[in-house]
Amino acid sequence: MLRNSVALAVLAASALACSTDDGGETRSFDAPLPSREVTADGYVLVFADEFDGTTVEPSRWNVRAGDMRHPNTLNAASARMATASNGALVVESAKSTEVPGFDYVGGFLDTKSRFAHTYGKVELRMRGAYAPGLWYAVWGRPWINAVPELDIELIAENVNQAWFVNHWALPPVPADERRRFLTVAGLDITDFHTYAIVWSPDLVEWTIDGKAYMRVTGEGVPHEPLFWVINSWVGGWAGPPNETSIPNHFEVDWFRVYRPATWLTDPIIRVENPREKYSVGDTIDLGLADFDADASVEVREGDRVLATLDRAPFRFQPKGLAGAEHELTFTASSGDRRATTSVQAPFY
């Protein structure tokens, strides 16, 4: 893998998977967990992917397919467009009609229901091909709303450019009152560079290779958990592709997220797919934010423990609960941090 030499302390994770008698599931994965070692600049690594495997790690990423529409873009998402190869994440764009209504497909993956956080540092090393009509995006967004949003984008419309974009409101708010952006021209996006977003309660700063280029304060600073997206777009803001643009790809050598050494916000657990009633064949999906990577979720009904889920994605299938209304309590914990949510609904 092409990367700077970085020593990462990791904890070995077992590769066991078993089901409880009550239909819950305890899962773990081969992917190692970051340790809680504090870095020299005061952070703790909580999410990391070096993309050293042969597939995208499902405990960390959702690989999307279908209509992930963005204004005026021409591509849908295809799972085959996001792969791990030669120590890097490869996100491709290609001409294809596999998704009805679209002439192109691109890779799209995100950490929703896998990982979300408030404040810290997001850092990645990436490069992209010069390809007019294509643009490559790494962006954070909240669980429910479209904004606030923190973006790093590489674009090759006429020249190589890196764009840093901050959205905090939507139309009809005038553009100058709802977003800020900066263009870094003259950067060779075909070379690997280290891009970072450093996010504190009063400041967001975008950097390339350690040099700060854009800072925002005030209403541009998010104060809620964000999850992260990596994807490619065809058309739209970057203009139309030409015959030399497609197929093409960009590469992410590694992707890391750090939290402040001292937590600045309370942890959260939420039900991602709430319903008024559940079938025993349904899955209750849980999202956690502002926990360390070793967080687990205990599922209870009253004093009875139904399952312990020890690694993302946190999913509970309510087997054996049919025929009555049940109240389930989900408690996430990591060290001395805990958060609880519940579901009360009939199961049939």
C-alpha positions, -999 to 999 in steps of 0.1 A, spaced: 0 0 0 12 35 -7 11 53 26 31 73 50 47 51 77 22 52 106 23 30 137 -12 21 147 -18 3 179 -47 -22 175 -65 -47 196 -71 -81 181 -107 -90 176 -120 -125 176 -137 -139 145 -165 -158 163 -201 -156 156 -229 -173 175 -267 -170 181 -284 -169 214 -313 -192 223 -336 -161 222 -328 -153 186 -304 -125 193 -269 -126 178 -235 -119 192 -211 -109 164 -175 -99 159 -153 -94 129 -117 -100 119 -111 -62 115 -89 -49 144 -101 -21 167 -82 11 173 -68 15 207 -74 44 231 -38 57 229 -37 95 229 -17 110 200 8 137 204 -17 163 192 -44 152 217 -66 128 198 -77 92 201 -82 70 170 -118 57 170 -123 47 133 -98 35 108 -96 16 76 -63 9 58 -82 -10 30 -57 -39 32 -82 -66 26 -98 -79 -6 -132 -65 0 -147 -34 17 -151 -42 54 -189 -46 62 -184 -37 99 -173 -2 88 -190 6 55 -224 3 37 -217 -1 0 -248 14 -17 -266 6 -49 -294 23 -68 -305 59 -70 -284 81 -47 -294 112 -68 -276 145 -65 -288 176 -85 -280 172 -122 -257 143 -118 -259 114 -143 -250 84 -122 -266 59 -99 -246 39 -73 -234 3 -80 -219 -19 -54 -193 -32 -79 -179 3 -82 -165 3 -47 -138 -23 -40 -106 -28 -20 -75 -36 -41 -37 -34 -36 -41 -17 -2 -65 10 -13 -102 17 -17 -110 20 -54 -141 41 -62 -149 38 -99 -172 54 -124 -184 37 -156 -209 39 -184 -237 15 -176 -275 12 -177 -277 -14 -149 -298 11 -129 -329 21 -149 -330 59 -158 -292 63 -155 -265 61 -181 -236 59 -156 -228 42 -123 -203 51 -96 -191 39 -62 -209 51 -31 -202 39 5 -210 54 39 -207 47 76 -244 53 85 -254 28 113 -217 19 115 -200 50 129 -209 86 137 -192 112 158 -192 148 170 -159 168 169 -125 155 162 -103 150 132 -111 132 99 -80 124 78 -75 105 46 -49 101 19 -63 100 -16 -57 107 -53 -80 109 -83 -76 107 -121 -79 139 -141 -112 132 -158 -135 161 -169 -171 155 -159 -161 134 -128 -158 145 -93 -148 127 -61 -164 135 -27 -157 127 9 -183 143 31 -199 142 65 -236 146 71 -261 141 99 -284 111 104 -316 127 93 -313 161 77 -293 171 46 -273 197 66 -250 205 83 -224 191 58 -186 191 57 -171 183 23 -138 176 6 -142 173 -32 -117 168 -60 -129 180 -94 -113 181 -129 -136 203 -150 -109 223 -167 -80 222 -142 -72 201 -111 -90 215 -81 -97 206 -46 -129 221 -31 -137 225 6 -174 231 12 -194 238 43 -233 238 41 -253 247 71 -287 256 56 -307 250 24 -326 271 -2 -345 294 -1 -318 308 22 -296 328 -1 -264 309 -11 -240 333 6 -260 329 39 -261 291 39 -227 279 27 -190 287 24 -164 272 1 -128 275 -10 -111 263 -42 -75 251 -41 -63 254 -76 -29 242 -89 -30 210 -68 -21 179 -87 -50 157 -77 -34 127 -95 -8 126 -67 -16 113 -32 -22 141 -7 -34 139 29 -67 158 34 -81 165 68 -110 182 85 -103 193 121 -136 200 139 -140 215 174 -170 232 191 -160 266 178 -140 259 146 -138 237 115 -105 237 96 -97 221 63 -61 211 55 -40 195 28 -7 179 38 -9 197 71 -14 232 57 -47 249 66 -67 264 38 -102 271 51 -117 279 85 -153 284 95 -168 295 128 -203 304 140 -232 288 123 -210 268 100 -198 246 128 -219 214 133 -229 204 168 -244 170 161 -231 136 150 -220 131 114 -215 99 95 -191 98 65 -196 92 28 -170 85 1 -183 85 -35 -179 95 -71 -202 116 -92 -206 119 -130 -218 152 -145 -237 179 -126 -214 204 -110 -184 191 -129 -199 195 -163 -206 167 -188 -181 138 -192 -163 133 -225 -151 102 -243 -119 101 -223 -134 105 -189 -151 71 -185 -143 46 -171 -121 60 -144 -116 59 -106 -101 75 -76 -82 58 -47 -83 63 -9 -51 49 6 -64 51 42 -92 68 61 -91 76 99 -112 95 124 -100 107 157 -120 120 187 -107 146 212 -88 129 241 -115 144 264 -150 138 253 -169 170 245 -204 155 241 -226 128 254 -230 94 236 -261 85 217 -279 53 206 -309 55 183 -332 32 165 -325 37 128 -357 21 115 -385 28 140 -419 12 132 -453 11 148 -452 -27 148 -426 -53 140 -426 -87 124 -404 -113 140 -386 -114 106 -378 -77 108 -344 -64 120 -341 -35 144 -311 -14 133 -293 7 159 -270 36 153 -244 48 178 -226 81 180 -197 93 201 -186 59 214 -152 43 211 -148 14 187 -152 -13 214 -188 -3 221 -214 -30 226 -252 -31 228 -271 -51 254 -308 -59 244 -332 -65 274 -368 -70 280 -372 -62 317 -346 -81 336 -341 -106 308 -310 -102 285 -320 -111 250 -287 -105 232 -254 -87 234 -242 -72 201 -205 -66 202 -197 -49 169 -213 -27 143 -236 -31 125 -258 -34 155 -288 -53 145 -314 -73 165 -339 -97 151 -368 -103 176 -372 -140 171 -396 -156 197 -414 -124 206 -445 -128 184 -481 -124 196 -478 -96 221 -466 -61 227 -430 -59 240 -408 -32 254 -372 -37 245 -344 -16 260 -311 -12 241 -281 0 262 -249 9 244 -217 10 265 -180 15 262 -159 21 293 -178 44 315 -200 58 286 -235 46 283 -267 55 264 -301 39 263 -331 39 240 -362 16 238 -389 3 215 -424 -5 227 -445 -21 199 -465 -52 190 -445 -80 174 -464 -104 151 
